[in-house]
Amino acid sequence: MSLEYAILGILQYKPASGYDIKKMLDTSINHFWSADQSQIYRTLSKMEKEKWIDMELLIQTDKPNSKIYHITEKGKGEFLNWLNSSMTMVEHRIPWLMQFFFAA
């Protein structure tokens, strides 16, 4: 899984700023997929170039302007293709850690 698909999943619910995306990640999937703010902004830039998302500049007078990201039709297609793709299972057993645990 990559951060792009986590962001697309969030934007499926509603448009959001990078800050809002970070908050949503932290309160939903953070226990199995985390990202820091700089990773999110780099990924948003890449996704915008790929035309998976659009950015709208929200002009605000009482606080700094905000960039609001929207999923595009192309992004929705990419997200659905990812959801329908097969995933390989990751091995959760790590033999060397068991050896380390019992080594003492």
N, C-alpha and C positions, 0 to 999 in steps of 0.2 A: 504494500500500500504506500502511496506517496501523499505528501501534503496537498498536492493539487486536488486530489479527489476528496480529501477531508474538507477543503475550502469549498469545492463545488457542492458537496453535500450540505454544508451550512447555508450557502447561497440559494439552495433549492427552497429553503424555508422563507427567506426574506433577504433583500439587499442589506448590506452591512459595510461598515468601515473596517479597516484593518484592525483597529483597536477592538471593535465589537466582535470580529472573527476570533481574535485571541481570547476574549472573555468566554465566548461560546465553546471554543476548544477546551479551555480550562475547566469548564463546568459540565462537559459532556463526555468526551473521549480521552481526556488527559491521562487517565489511568492505564491506557494501552497505546496512546499515540499523542506525543507532545511536540510542541514547536515553540521556539522563542519568537519574539516580535520581529526581529530582523529577518528570520527565515520566512515569516509570513509575508512581509513586504517584498522581499526578493521574489517569492513565488507569485504574488499578485502581479508584479510587473511582467514576469514571464508569461503568465496566463493571459494578460491583456494583449501581449504581442501575438500570442497564438489565437486570439479572438475567442477565447473561451469565456471571457468576462468583459464587461464594459465598465468604465469608471465615469461617475458623475461628480462634478465638484459642487459641493453644497456650501454656498456662501453664507457665513454667519457673522453677525455684527457683534455679538456679545462674547464670542470665543473664536479660536482659530477656525479657518475653513476646514471642511472635512471631505475626504474622498470616499464616496459611496460606491461599492462594487455591486454589479448586477450580473447574473449568469445569462449568457447568450444562448440562442438555439444551438449553436455549435457546441457550447459547453454542456448543455443538457444532453446532447447526443453522445459526447465523450463520456459523461458521467454514466449514462445508461449502458454504454458499451462496457465500461469498467464493471458496473454492477453485474452484468451478465457474463463476464469472463470467469474462467476457472482460476482458482487460487491454489497455490501449493501450501501445504501445511508446514508450519515452522516447528522444528523439534524443540519441545520444551524441556526435555531431559538433557542434562549436560553431564556426561560421565566423569569428566575430569573434576568437576565441582564435588561430586560424591566422593571421589578418591581423596580430594583435599580435605573434606569434612572428616573422613575416617582416618586420615594419615596420622593424627596425633595419637 
